[in-house]
Amino acid sequence: MSGPIRVVVAKPGLDGHDRGAKIIARSLRDAGMEVIYTGLHQTPEQIVATVIQEDADAVGISILSGAHMTLVPRILDLLREQGAGDVVVVVGGTIPGEDVEELKGMGVAEVFTPGAPTAGIVDFLRETVGAEG
């Protein structure tokens, strides 16, 4: 792969708090990645369409609403159905510890909870995607 890592940062569902997602998006951008922020209240279908349209290498899903065990599996299924199962999926937000391993078992590459250092997220994406940025 050549060029910067392309990351979609998405806020699915009814969660209206996007401060953390914007901080992450800015940090990824400042690290040289191309960031596409979807805005609030996106459906899984809208998120996956954006990932495909933007030819993203990764998607970061920010969830604070508690709907992660409904929304994330739907996004993963849609990515696979659309032939984009190789896109790296990371989740951030208020995710209970007992759900982290289950999400990873479904195909989520990593889960970042509040307070995760932005440098760690940048490093994880660089190592996992294996590209510039």
C-alpha atoms as one frame of an Amber mdcrd trajectory, in Angstrom:
protein
   0.000   0.000   0.000   1.232   3.504  -0.746   0.097   6.831   0.602  -1.353
   7.754   3.943  -3.661   5.530   5.933  -7.310   6.403   5.225  -9.556   6.215
   8.291 -13.293   6.757   8.576 -14.303   7.972  12.041 -17.981   7.209  12.606
 -20.652   7.902  15.240 -23.435   5.336  14.824 -26.855   5.431  16.377 -28.464
   8.012  18.593 -25.329   8.987  20.521 -25.024  12.767  20.268 -21.661  13.247
  21.972 -18.784  13.545  19.502 -16.046  15.408  21.357 -13.904  12.279  21.745
 -14.391  11.272  18.105 -13.287  14.731  16.985 -10.200  14.593  19.219  -9.261
  11.216  17.742  -9.929  12.430  14.192  -7.687  15.455  14.767  -4.933  13.305
  16.280  -5.009  10.894  13.345  -4.940  13.794  10.889  -2.027  15.406  12.732
  -0.186  12.069  12.494  -0.463  12.212   8.697  -3.514  10.033   8.147  -6.397
  10.971   5.883  -9.509  11.167   8.057 -13.129  11.150   6.951 -15.477  12.061
   9.803 -19.065  10.985   9.172 -20.761  13.197  11.737 -23.424  12.182  14.225
 -26.316   9.719  13.989 -25.033   7.480  11.203 -26.637   4.152  10.415 -24.457
   1.074   9.948 -25.402   1.178   6.260 -24.248   4.793   5.921 -20.964   4.032
   7.693 -20.179   1.044   5.482 -21.106   2.997   2.336 -18.670   5.727   3.390
 -15.911   3.190   4.100 -16.330   1.689   0.639 -16.754   5.002  -1.187 -13.659
   6.455   0.494 -11.620   3.257  -0.006 -10.741   3.392   3.690  -8.106   1.196
   5.285  -9.746   1.428   8.704 -12.903   2.558  10.432 -13.059   3.864  13.969
 -16.478   3.498  15.542 -17.150   5.771  18.506 -20.000   4.642  20.757 -21.040
   6.052  24.106 -24.702   5.017  23.974 -24.335   1.396  25.071 -25.577   0.089
  21.713 -22.182  -1.341  20.708 -23.324  -4.977  20.856 -26.060  -4.209  18.308
 -24.396  -1.668  16.024 -20.863  -3.059  15.745 -21.901  -6.593  14.653 -24.150
  -5.037  12.005 -21.279  -2.908  10.683 -18.956  -5.934  10.619 -21.562  -8.022
   8.763 -22.174  -5.278   6.200 -18.442  -4.815   5.593 -18.094  -8.544   4.905
 -21.199  -8.595   2.673 -19.822  -5.674   0.655 -16.418  -7.298   0.163 -14.685
  -4.968   2.625 -14.008  -7.491   5.375 -10.303  -6.591   5.274 -10.951  -3.060
   6.585  -9.489  -2.698  10.080 -12.292  -1.991  12.571 -11.547  -0.323  15.893
 -14.103   0.703  18.491 -13.844   3.456  21.053 -16.067   4.617  23.847 -17.667
   3.371  27.006 -17.369  -0.349  26.365 -17.679  -2.628  29.398 -14.734  -4.971
  29.881 -16.887  -8.066  29.472 -17.854  -6.943  25.946 -14.316  -6.256  24.711
 -13.340  -9.886  24.061 -16.698 -10.625  22.464 -16.256  -7.690  20.070 -12.742
  -8.857  19.225 -14.098 -12.347  18.589 -16.498 -10.849  16.068 -13.654  -9.202
  14.169 -12.930  -5.897  15.901  -9.163  -5.333  15.831  -9.016  -3.298  19.045
 -11.205  -1.511  21.578 -10.097   1.804  23.064 -11.859   3.026  26.188 -11.957
   6.573  27.589  -8.519   7.792  28.541  -6.681   5.749  25.911  -3.701   7.793
  24.726  -4.144   9.097  21.199  -0.533   8.141  20.405  -1.431   4.529  21.182
  -4.320   4.648  18.715  -2.068   6.165  16.039   0.601   3.511  16.659  -1.951
   0.704  16.605  -3.328   1.802  13.237   0.156   2.231  11.765   1.167  -1.244
  12.912  -2.087  -2.915  11.892  -2.619  -1.240   8.533   1.105  -1.149   7.784
   1.320   2.046   5.799   2.459   5.631   5.931   0.696   8.090   8.160
